């Protein structure tokens, strides 16, 4: 059985073509997976797709949105799955990391570094916080924030007491989506390096292993997840996670001078 997909994005048209047994292009939104470009006010387009009867929505590499808009979208979506494509926080890599550390105690501390061009610092910091949330295993809360010269230094804390230090700065020479590095300080160390690709290493008493590289495009991953959500009637946590990460990033960036 194929699931109809409505998109104007070339990368998603390619993803549909690569999944001929489970996806088919559709000219209509009703009953289809609606792929929404993640530019300014993407949440408006997502809301319109849901109102038009979309079976699911994919937000493709979304810009930072206001918390109120994300709350309104979540309320409107109800049982309609909303999948968020975040290339610096790939869902398949998140799942792989979760499987590697699920039996481990929460780390005592994490160190997060985030560098990006000025226009993408917000999304990059949002996704860096997302990785910290994943590795800490619980939501995070802000403790202190300082800023100087276009840089932000902050301390967050997880519900289990993990301290999360974050350094974020504008770097014109960084890759367009930004560059992230997250390191846990624990008996088993987890290191995440993400920019145009994502590399995850786990080091413990037995040695250091690098998780397998993912060659599938982030668009195809998002499309497969949306199809699965429709077929299983499971609602992904993407919007709730996005809201958490967006709220914390906004708090940290508000410390920067206008």
Phi, psi and omega per residue, in radians:
X1 nan 2.282 3.128
X2 -1.765 2.569 3.124
X3 -1.827 2.234 3.134
X4 -1.205 2.512 -3.124
X5 -2.301 2.203 3.099
X6 -1.851 2.010 -3.134
X7 -2.671 2.600 3.005
X8 -1.922 0.075 -3.085
X9 -1.606 2.227 -3.087
X10 -1.017 -0.697 -3.105
X11 -1.101 -0.613 3.126
X12 -1.389 -0.532 3.008
X13 -1.072 -0.705 3.078
X14 -1.103 -0.752 3.137
X15 -1.075 -0.698 3.101
X16 -1.092 -0.771 -3.137
X17 -1.115 -0.518 -3.131
X18 -1.410 -0.161 -3.134
X19 -2.138 1.022 -3.011
X20 -1.137 -0.377 -3.115
X21 -1.533 -0.182 -3.102
X22 -2.252 -0.187 -3.106
X23 -2.435 2.598 3.096
X24 -2.545 2.428 -3.135
X25 -1.150 2.500 -3.139
X26 -2.370 2.512 3.083
X27 -1.464 -0.180 -3.033
X28 -1.960 2.590 3.097
X29 -1.438 -0.688 -3.050
X30 -1.027 2.193 3.118
X31 1.350 0.055 -3.081
X32 -1.975 2.906 2.918
X33 -1.381 2.102 -3.136
X34 -1.711 2.103 3.104
X35 -1.645 2.087 -3.067
X36 -1.850 2.128 3.062
X37 -1.023 2.474 -3.004
X38 -1.568 0.479 3.105
X39 -1.297 -2.901 -3.137
X40 -0.987 2.425 3.106
X41 1.065 0.561 3.082
X42 -1.045 -0.511 -3.126
X43 -1.148 -0.482 3.077
X44 -1.191 -0.814 3.115
X45 -1.096 -0.653 3.104
X46 -1.132 -0.738 3.116
X47 -1.105 -0.711 3.126
X48 -1.134 -0.645 3.115
X49 -1.156 -0.717 3.111
X50 -1.130 -0.754 3.126
X51 -1.113 -0.477 -3.141
X52 -1.473 0.000 3.057
X53 1.712 0.363 3.108
X54 -1.061 2.467 3.106
X55 -1.352 -0.449 3.083
X56 -2.837 2.828 3.131
X57 -2.272 2.410 2.983
X58 -1.989 2.164 3.020
X59 -1.639 1.947 -3.022
X60 -1.523 1.907 3.097
X61 0.844 1.096 -2.993
X62 -1.233 2.496 2.982
X63 -1.219 2.928 3.102
X64 -1.211 2.257 3.138
X65 -2.018 2.779 3.092
X66 -1.183 2.549 -3.117
X67 -0.994 -0.708 -3.117
X68 -1.054 -0.671 3.133
X69 -1.191 -0.672 3.113
X70 -1.170 -0.680 3.091
X71 -1.103 -0.749 -3.138
X72 -1.135 -0.693 3.127
X73 -1.131 -0.764 3.126
X74 -1.085 -0.706 3.123
X75 -1.136 -0.732 -3.140
X76 -1.206 -0.665 -3.067
X77 -1.092 -0.716 -3.122
X78 0.993 -2.079 -3.120
X79 -1.517 -0.026 3.131
X80 -1.312 2.101 -3.119
X81 -1.133 2.379 3.019
X82 -2.115 2.019 3.136
X83 -1.815 2.332 -3.110
X84 -1.950 2.104 3.098
X85 -1.522 1.971 -3.128
X86 -2.153 1.674 -3.023
X87 -1.018 -0.518 3.101
X88 -1.447 -0.166 3.141
X89 -2.354 1.089 -3.059
X90 -1.084 2.342 -3.104
X91 -1.095 -0.625 -3.139
X92 -1.211 -0.627 3.085
X93 -1.257 -0.647 3.072
X94 -1.042 -0.767 3.122
X95 -1.106 -0.696 -3.140
X96 -1.149 -0.734 3.104
X97 -1.135 -0.767 3.130
X98 -1.010 -0.720 3.132
X99 -1.173 -0.517 -3.102
X100 -1.372 -0.457 -3.028
X101 -2.076 0.114 -3.010
X102 -1.076 -0.495 -3.127
X103 -1.619 -0.026 -3.072
X104 -1.547 2.633 3.007
X105 -1.193 2.782 3.118
X106 -1.066 2.452 3.140
X107 -1.172 2.661 3.108
X108 -1.221 -0.567 -3.105
X109 -2.738 2.769 3.028
X110 -2.352 2.549 3.070
X111 -2.038 2.191 -3.069
X112 -2.105 2.212 3.055
X113 -2.073 2.388 -3.094
X114 -2.476 2.154 3.107
X115 -2.303 2.415 -3.117
X116 -2.831 2.767 2.956
X117 -1.028 2.754 -3.034
X118 -0.957 -0.705 -3.044
X119 -1.271 -0.319 -3.122
X120 -2.031 0.166 3.132
X121 -1.075 -0.689 -3.133
X122 -1.029 -0.969 3.108
X123 -1.078 -0.649 -3.132
X124 -1.150 -0.783 3.118
X125 -1.126 -0.689 3.088
X126 -0.989 -0.749 -3.101
X127 -1.349 -0.523 3.042
X128 -1.111 -0.738 3.077
X129 -1.113 -0.631 3.087
X130 -1.048 -0.760 3.102
X131 -1.109 -0.709 3.105
X132 -1.075 -0.713 3.093
X133 -1.074 -0.760 -3.132
X134 -1.090 -0.838 -3.077
X135 -1.253 -0.646 3.095
X136 -1.221 -0.494 3.083
X137 1.502 0.044 -3.135
X138 -2.594 2.892 3.014
X139 -1.037 2.791 -3.117
X140 -2.045 2.760 3.101
X141 -2.373 2.518 -3.124
X142 -1.313 2.538 3.069
X143 -2.049 -1.037 3.122
X144 -2.436 2.650 3.124
X145 -2.518 2.339 3.047
X146 -2.296 2.681 3.101
X147 -2.501 2.633 3.053
X148 -2.857 2.445 3.030
X149 0.899 0.687 3.141
X150 1.380 0.227 -3.136
X151 -2.070 2.630 3.102
X152 -2.211 2.320 3.035
X153 -2.147 2.189 -3.042
X154 -2.437 2.751 3.033
X155 -2.141 2.159 3.052
X156 -1.985 2.938 3.107
X157 -2.484 2.428 3.102
X158 -1.506 2.939 3.131
X159 -1.152 -0.355 3.115
X160 -1.707 0.138 3.040
X161 1.619 0.097 3.081
X162 -1.197 2.298 3.068
X163 -1.539 2.311 -3.098
X164 -2.145 1.906 3.082
X165 -1.659 2.389 -3.081
X166 -2.244 2.264 2.990
X167 -2.102 2.133 -3.125
X168 -2.276 2.471 -3.103
X169 -2.687 2.655 3.009
X170 -1.301 2.272 3.105
X171 -2.403 1.780 -3.085
X172 -0.967 -0.522 -3.087
X173 -1.505 -0.003 -3.130
X174 -1.261 2.751 3.055
X175 -0.963 2.657 -3.063
X176 -0.898 -0.796 3.141
X177 -1.318 -0.231 -3.108
X178 1.928 3.023 3.122
X179 -2.331 2.251 -3.101
X180 -2.132 2.564 2.958
X181 -2.483 2.172 -3.129
X182 -2.201 2.240 -3.127
X183 -2.275 2.215 3.064
X184 -1.567 2.563 3.086
X185 -1.908 1.760 -3.045
X186 -2.859 3.018 3.109
X187 -1.027 -0.655 2.996
X188 -1.883 1.976 -3.056
X189 -1.598 2.326 3.066
X190 -1.973 2.263 3.116
X191 -2.175 2.247 3.113
X192 -2.103 2.182 3.001
X193 -2.067 2.108 -3.090
X194 -2.349 2.235 2.931
X195 -2.582 -1.782 3.060
X196 -1.398 -0.244 3.035
X197 -2.480 2.911 -3.136
X198 -2.124 2.208 3.092
X199 -2.112 2.250 3.139
X200 -2.154 2.259 3.096
X201 -2.142 2.476 3.098
X202 -2.160 2.168 -3.096
X203 -2.105 2.230 3.074
X204 -2.451 -2.875 -3.060
X205 -1.124 -0.366 -3.119
X206 -1.535 -0.193 -3.134
X207 2.354 -2.909 -3.097
X208 -2.041 2.254 3.100
X209 -2.224 2.492 3.118
X210 -1.821 2.225 -3.129
X211 -1.144 2.579 -3.070
X212 -0.966 2.449 3.077
X213 -1.179 2.437 3.109
X214 -1.743 2.106 -3.116
X215 -1.715 -0.207 3.114
X216 -1.210 2.463 3.136
X217 -1.173 2.637 3.119
X218 -1.126 -0.490 3.109
X219 -1.161 -0.751 -3.119
X220 -1.208 -0.631 3.066
X221 -1.035 -0.828 -3.138
X222 -1.080 -0.723 -3.135
X223 -1.130 -0.770 3.112
X224 -1.075 -0.685 -3.141
X225 -1.162 -0.681 3.120
X226 -1.151 -0.737 3.108
X227 -1.074 -0.780 3.123
X228 -1.082 -0.709 -3.130
X229 -1.091 -0.678 3.116
X230 -1.161 -0.792 -3.048
X231 -1.252 -0.545 -3.118
X232 -1.706 -0.122 -3.094
X233 1.051 0.502 3.080
X234 -1.699 2.413 -3.131
X235 -1.727 1.980 -3.137
X236 -1.150 2.748 -3.098
X237 -1.567 0.233 -3.008
X238 -0.953 -0.796 -3.090
X239 -1.166 -0.738 3.123
X240 -1.113 -0.728 3.109
X241 -1.131 -0.732 3.126
X242 -1.080 -0.710 3.133
X243 -1.091 -0.800 3.129
X244 -1.007 -0.887 -3.061
X245 -1.195 -0.655 3.134
X246 -1.139 -0.755 -3.121
X247 -1.073 -0.767 -3.141
X248 -1.195 -0.712 3.112
X249 -1.080 -0.717 3.132
X250 -1.109 -0.684 3.112
X251 -1.090 -0.749 -3.134
X252 -1.208 -0.753 -3.085
X253 -1.260 -0.375 3.115
X254 -1.153 -0.280 3.114
X255 -1.337 -0.310 3.123
X256 -1.269 2.494 3.088
X257 -1.130 2.524 -3.123
X258 -1.173 nan nan
